[in-house]
Amino acid sequence: MPRPIQATIHTAALRHNIERLRAAAPGARLWAIVKANAYGHGIDRAFEGLRGADGFAMLDLNEAQRVRDLGWRGPILLLEGVFEPRDLEICSRLQLSHVVHHDDQIDWLAMHKTHSPQSVFLKLNSGMNRLGFTPERYRAAYARLGALPQVDEISHMTHFSDADLDDGITKPWARFQRATEGLPGERSVCNSAATLRYGSQPDIRGDWVRPGVAAYGGSPDFPQHDAAHWGLLPTMTLSSKIIGINELAVGATVGYGSTFTADVPVRVGVVACGYADGYPRHAGTGTPVLVDGVRTRTLGRVSMDMLAVDLTPVPKARCGSEVTLWGQGPKGALLPIDEVAHAAGTIGYELMCALAVRVPTTVL
């Protein structure tokens, strides 16, 4: 039989999360963000669950082509824009909107020969200091784009660095308002945290929201709020089975480096999952896990192909017992990916995106 590890993508949960985000920002249209191969879920596998969105946004032209191949005829947005002039030809062919965040991209548009003017999203650097025009240069960039026959619609966008914090958008939102005051065009500023926290405010939610991890069941402000607080469901489950059991005496250790030493007798289950499957190696003793739907903890260091779990809370566990590493467990049990990531000192985004190719994946 094949190795028992498996990932499951939950289509109904994706649909639920999209509708939950719509309800959080009534009246706004919604981009489904499918960068990083739909946050590790796989664009092909996640598409049916996300197609209730108004548009798809990603970074890569190949991802845009894949969404078109799946039959999507609606809006598509390239979140980092084009990377060289010839990319504009593909934008024309696939009817893609694209972000403009530096002068070279405007120069390339000026040289581009097209029969169909393009839709662009002009990006403001409101304090993230990654991509975008500074507030002092924003209007000049807008004027340059507006003078080009190659450009049709100009929308306005920015990205909040601290929307997950209380009062985290006050200053960047003020910068965005000043920079775009009086300029025509649609607005898009809300990521997951801003959509959930401020989407009920019409001026902030704007015309388009861009929730990323929230669509995949992750809380953008964990641990302050978990996914259940926002009404979100896990869309990816990583599960496996126990393939071995050991009885540890007091003083015995588990795994490489002997990082766990038993201070009482412990029954230990060995699980077919390791860092080569995408489970974080830096998840130490105490990381939550479900065995037959019962919450317990990992023990010792994660290996390439295996990890150990404490079976004390699950005395009836045996070889073949189901282990939920994150996601939806048996009998309605849930293990939020954010909890696992937090215990490992990282974020749920990384765990989703790190799911290994070797893990078989099914879609429900």
Steps between C-alpha positions, in 0.01 A plus 500: 500500500618861454644698788199616706559875495247711310390858447134582442364820344150586620302665220199577720724679751649715223151598387398574857801725559441695180141566605611592852743757356229638272281549805786680676529751215147544363486673166864445411622263232746234606827379354583135573876500553661190345869594518741228613282242323196606704692510827617142448152365434552477124318732260330209325384352830384828656334649192149360553496625858620846403311565179228683692744792522478792256857465377826313548830660596848352486864580422592274214394501136494121499252509788287746305508270199396208721197689630396585145547135399265400782231702329511829691392791280479769766759745633857388576757722671880468509588624849864585422429618148717411204870425525607583146344673197400185314280396795258769383428297187381213720293742707328611181442144381368372833319826585685549827501805724835572658649706779730791415743580780812650336594728214638232269157338483354829378779531242426149372131583465590813303693286250242222484301465179150373565153532353339452843591749776593332826362522850757584767506535878732780607662410830580740782774428751308603811761377747570134423810613306497208260334597172324814388545869430558727795217742585711787360531331159164329475306769314775546245491126428122520468530789254753309287274195484195711424673653197572161339262364234620153604326541837127483553393475864725614784412364843669590827646258752727468798595226746478542877795374701325497838131440438515212750575747781255727678518844338749355251356664188444856625815657357523305171130551436543875544793494255290310246210743537725802445678346203181399319269785598299618201643240262250282315537124507416202717670436835649182649677507837373216720697182557363220724541687827362827364206324335398329822568797728392795285300357210174629645623858448414600141782749449770258615372185330492684167404323178716188528630304801797265475479243782774240478551257787149553637354333191704194594380493860791676667455782749695811392536621859567178691547460796291808580209337312475146372329389179183402687469858628479617138267216398760337275543128432825309431537423131802268520542193717829316538446154645691178546500190718697351785746245360676400821463514879767509770475481879747743657632448848602790721823648363452370144522748212334547161649592164812673374685705757303339785312825546219331694568296813215317674455596866215247532426187295364609161334314213626651176350475153716533190322684215577481129562874454814709507662813369534349152119504491486867595455462875727756673822351639514782754174382661621385838348295780149616579382588150129407488383198304185285491503121536161343422359850550651541847740788558850410610854620430814422304811376677862565407645610169320461169687269260497501120226237477368449854401674819400377847182573693394451860228233524427558869165675430406227248550166677313305230720629218674232295690460175270631230336763722425820311722801568398853403803727465276797422152563366181298533520189717252219560168554680505874433829562680700794368868584530554851358816530294574828679542314832750259351691782333502712817644212700771465235582872504364572154170582328234288336578647157842331506360158588242514220756609244758245620284192439731263314433371150545144624187521719197355317217754488130440459212745455170469682 
